[in-house]
């Protein structure tokens, strides 16, 4: 996870490293679960969450 602080708010970049043996469906489920994580609800200010698979 990387955090780039800006004057008002910031950007949180989340990288997910998943096992290579997962099916496409499993990867999609895990990726969507991460995107809907409750953490974003606790952050204040204009926050941009970016997710990517590694």
N, C-alpha and C positions, 0 to 999 in steps of 0.2 A: 504494500500500500504506500502510495506517495501522496503527500499533501502539499499543495501549492497555495500559500496564503496570499490573498489579494487585499486591496485596501478595504473592501467591504465583502466579507465572505471568502470563498476560495473554491478550489477544486480538489476533490478526493479521487485519486486514480486507484482502482482495485484491479489487481492482476490475479487470475485464477490459474493455478497449475494443477491439471487433472491427469490421472493415470491414462496412459495410452490405450489400455485395454477396454476402455469404456465405449459403449455403443453411442451412436449419434443421439439417440433418444435420451440416454443417461446424461450426456454432456449438456443437452438442452435443458433438462430438468434441473441440474445443478446450477447452470448459469442463470436461469430464471429465478431460482431460489435465492441466489446471491443478490440479484438485482432488486428483489422485493424484501430484502433484509430490513429489520426494524431500525437499524442504526441511523439511517437517513432522517428518521423522524425526530431524533434527538439533537440534530445539528441546527444551529441558528444562523441566520443571515442568508444571503444569496449563496447557496452551495450548489455546485455542479458535481454529480457523481458520474464517473466514467468507469465502465467495466470492460475488460478484455481477457480473452483466453490466451494462455501461454503454452 
